[in-house]
């Protein structure tokens, strides 16, 4: 274990590592703080980022406390009646004082629009004009719309999707979630950039000693081959995994400081009614971050394998860029059609919030289907199982010249 810590210190002492870690931290802080001052739909007169937008977010978070909890029929009726009174007084529903009540109806309007009960033009007036029976039928309408989406999905997806839908708890747990959802909307790109820089910092983990010919000495010492190679692999995983956890932990801390933790207990359907995941918003974020962590470890395994095979950092960085950026880009825009989807979906850093809320499935070779994010979590450890032993072997078998 001492050798692992020694190797980890070597990684941390490199100038390249310090620069990349500083860039990662600056990016994480800037991204998370900017959303805290963003205009989250409070009206076109507010341009983000502004202090006024921040004040409105604080007020919306505070006001939602009175509505936090199960979004029952009684809550919907109270929100409708409140907004009906305000419309009668010709007040603007987008006003900060009425935003939360209008937000509850906006969720219902999204569901009812799918069912064709209302249309988006002048939706506040249409929603507040609905009779009690229609409005309190929100969950029947949601269930009907969800079933219609399931029937429009590939046949192999339908049973797994129904199993997920049946586990969604109704009534939904409500809170103001726009701030948290805005943060989650950019976290996939943030995880990719952070992971890419952490993996880039690992480019010299093996090849630095080859480039400087230090390995000609270390290979001749006791434990200078197998034990040292294992220590380098362990240090690489500790750096990538630990760095990712700390940096994304900073992101979550700032997110909670900006919007509080209460909204994370709301059902994810409050932010995205089409989602069939039986999760809260906080659990959805945890799943997204877990996918990012696994991708970061997979990227570290790729970086270690490349570094063990090459003699300088530059070609390692080029190949790493090709795998994590170029291939990912091709997969994202759908230009890898000749490659089986089961292979494409193993690439790191593909999981996004839209993929989770859209409940995207993957058809497995046997004809079954599972959530794509869970599939990646299941198969990406193969990068570690396959590439890390190869990296160890390549370094150990390198001949002293």
N, C-alpha and C positions, 0 to 999 in steps of 0.2 A: 504493500500500500504506500510505503514511503516513496517508492520509485514512481508511482502514479502521480503523487503530489508534486514531485520534482519535475516531472514532465508537464504537469498542468502549469506550474510556475513558469516554465520555459515558454509555453504558449502565451501566457499573460504578459510576459516581459517584452515580447516583440513589439516594435513600434507599429507595425501593421495592425496587430490585434488592438492596441490602444486606440488607434485612429478609428477603426471599424466599430469598436464598442462605443466610442463617443458619438459617432454618427447614428448608431442604433438608438442610443438614449435620447439624443436630440430629436430624432424622428418620432419616437414613441411619445415624448412629452408634447411636442408641437401638435401632433395629430389629435391626441386625446384632449388637450386644452382647447384647440380650435373648435371642436364640436360643442364644448361647454358654452361657447359664446356665439353659437350659430343661430340663425333664424329658423326655428323648427315649425314653420307653418303658421306663425302668428300674424300674418298679414304682409302684403307686398311693400308696405311703407318702411319696414325694418330691413336693413341690409346687414348681412352677417360678414364678419363677426363684430358685434357691438355690445356695449354694456347694457343697452336696452333689451337686447335679445336675452342676455344672461338674466336680467331681472325678471323677464317674463317666464323663463324656464323655472326659476326659483318659485315664482308664484304658482305656476301650473303644478309643480311638484307638491307644494304645500296644499293647494286647493283639492288635489286628488285624494288627500288623506280622508276626506269626508265620504268619498265614494269607494275607497279601497275595500276589496273583498269580493264575494260572489256577485256576479252581474245577473241578478235575478230579474224576474218579470217586474217586481215592484220597483227595483232600481231603474229599469228602463222607462217605466211609466213616470217616475218622479223626474227623470232627466227630460223626458218629452214635455211634461207639463211645465217645467221650469223654462225650457227653451220656447215653448209656445207663448208663455207670458212675456218673455223678452221680445219675441218677434212682434207681438201685439203692440209693444211699446216702441217698435221700429228701431230697436237696438241691434248692433252688429254682432252676429254670433262669433266672429273672429276676435272680438274684444277679449283681452286677457281675463277679465272677470267672469266671462261666460264660456271660456274655452273648454274647460273640463267637461261640462255638461254636453256641449256640442261634440266633444271628442267621443263620448259614449254613443251618441247617435250616429256619428261618422262610422264607427265600427258596424253598427246595425245596418247603416245604409250600404256599406260594402257588401254585406251578405245579401240584403234584399235586392241589390242591383243584379247580382248573379241570378237571382230567381225571377228577375223581370218585374218585380213589384213596383219599384221606382226607377227613375233614370237620374243620371248625375246632374243635369241642368236644374238649378234651383232646388238641390236636394234638401236643404234645411226646412224649407216650407213643405216639401212633400213628406218628409219624415214626421214633422210635427202634426201633419194632418191625418196620419194613420190612426185607425181605430185601435182600441185596446187589444182586441183579439189578434190582429195582424202583428202588432208590435211585440206582444208577448209570445208570439210564435217564432222568435228569433232562432232558437236552437233547432226547431223542426226545419226551418228554411236552411240553416247551416248544414244540417245532416243531408237534406235533399241535394243541395249544391255539391257537397263533398261526394255523395254517391254518384252524381252525374260526372264529376271529374274522374272518379275511379273507373267508371264504365268507358270513358274515352281513353283510358290508359291501355298500354299493351296487355294482352291477356295474362301473361306471366306475372304482371305487377299487381293484379287486382286483389287477389286474396291477401298478400302481405299488406297492401294498403288498407284493406278493410280491417285487418287485425289491428293496425295502428289506430285507425279512426275509432274503433270500438273502445280503445283505451283512453281516448281524450275525455277529460272530465268536464262535465257541464253541470251547473253554469260556470262560465269562465271566471277566473279570478281577475278582477279589474284593477288597474292603476294607470297613471300617466306614464307611458313607456317610450315616448318619442325620442327622448334624449338617449336612453340606453340603446334603442334600436338604431339610431343614427350612428352611435359608436360601433355597434356590431356590423353595420353596413360597410365599414372601411377596414375592419379588423383582418379580413382575409388578405388584402394587399399589404397591410402592415406586417402580418406574420410572414408573408413571402419575402419582403425586403429585409426584415430582421433575420430570418433564417438564411437568406442568401449571403448576407454579410458575415454571419457567424460561421457558415461553412467555408467562405472565402478565407477567413482567418486561419482555418485548418489546413490550407494548401501546403504550408511548409512542414507539417507535422512529421513526415518521414523524409521528404526529399531535401530539407535544409541540411541534414547531416550528410547526405550524398553529395550535394553541391559543394559543401565545405570540406569534404573528405574526412569528416570526423568519424564516420562509420568505420573507416579503416582501423581506427583505434578501438572503438566501442565493440566491434565485432570480435575483437581478440580478448576481451575481458570476460570475466565470469558473469554469466547472465546477460551478456551484452547483445545477445541475439534474441532468444525466445522471450525472456523476462522483460527485456527492454521494449520489444515490439508489443507485448501485451500491455505494458504500462502506457505506451503511446496511444494504443487503441482506447484504453480506459480513460486516459486524460482527454482524448478527443470527444468521447461521449459525455464526460462530465462537463466539459466546456460548452458544448453545443446545447445539451439539455439544461444545464444550470443557467447558462446565459439566457436561453429562451424563457425559462420560468421567471427569472428575475425581471427581465425587460417587460414581458407581458404582465407580470405582477404589478409593475409600475403603471402600466396602462389601466389595469382594473382599479387600482387604488385611486387614480385621478378620475376615472369614470364614476366611481362611487362618491368621491368628494364632490363632483359636479352635480350629480343627479340623485344621490342617496341610494340606499340598498333596497328600499321597499319595492320599487318597480320591478326588480329582478324576480320577485315572487309571483308576478302576474303571469297568466297563461300566455304562451307565445302567440296564440290565436288573436289576442287583443291587438298585437302589432301586425300580424299577417293572418287574416281569417282563413286563407286558403290552405294553411299549414295543417298537416295531419299528424304531426309529432305530438305525442302525449307528454309534453314537457312544459316547464315554466321558461320564461325568458332567460333566467339565470342558468338553468340546466342546458338550454340551447347554446349559450355562450360557452359554458364549460365543455360541451361536446366539440364546438368549433375550435377552442383552444387546444383541446386534446389532439384533434386532428393535426393542428399546426405543430404541436410538439413532436408527434410521431414523424411528420414530414421533415422536421428539422433534424431528427436523429437519423432518418434515412439519408438526408443530404450529407450529414457528417460521415456516414459510412461510405458514400460515394467519394467524398473528398479524401478520406483516408486511403481508400483503394487506389485512387489516382496518384496520390502522393507517394505511395509505396512503389509504384511502377515507374515513376518518372524521376528525372534528375534535377529539375528546377521548378520553381513555383509557377512561372508564367504558363507553361503548357497545362499545368493542373487547373489553373484559373480559367483558361480557354475551354477546356473540356467540361469543367463544372458549369460554366456559363451555358455551354451547349445543351447540357442535360436539364439544368434547373430553369433556364430562361427560354432557350430556343425551342426545345421539345415541349415544354409547358405551353409556350405560346401557340405552337402548332396544334396541340391538343385542345386548347381553349377555343380556337377559331375553327376547329373541325377539319383540319387538313391532314389528319392521320387516318383517313378512312380505310386504308388498306390493312391497318393493324387491328387485331382483335380488341374490342372494347375492354375485355378483361385485363389485357396487358396495358392499354393506355391509362386505365384508371389506377394503376399502381404508381404513376408518376407523382412525385412530391408536390405539395402546395397547390392542389387543384380544388380542394374543398372550399366552398364559399357559403355565405349566409343564404343567398338565394337558392342554392342547391338544397340546403336543409329545409327552409320554409316551403320550397316547392316540392319537398318530399320526393326527390329524384332517386329512382331505383336503378339497379343494374341487373340485367338478365344474365344468370350464371350459365356455364356450359351445359349443366344437366337440365336446364329448363326452368329452374327456380329463379327467384329474385330476392334481393335484399337491398336495404338502403345503401347507396353508393358510399356515403361517409363511413359506414360501419364496415363495408367491404375493404376500404383502404386501411382502416385501423387493423383489420385482420391480416392483410397481405403485406403491408409495408414493413413489418418486422423482418420479412425475408431479406430486405436490404442488409440488415444487421447480421442475420444468420449466415448469409452467403458472402457478402463483401468484406466484412471484418476479418474472418479467417483467411480470405485471400490476401488482404493487406498484410496480415501477420506473416503469412507464408512468403509473400514476395520480398518482404524486408529481411526475413531470416535467411532466405536463400540467396540474397544478393552477395555476389562474390567480391572480396576485397581486391582492389586493383592498385 
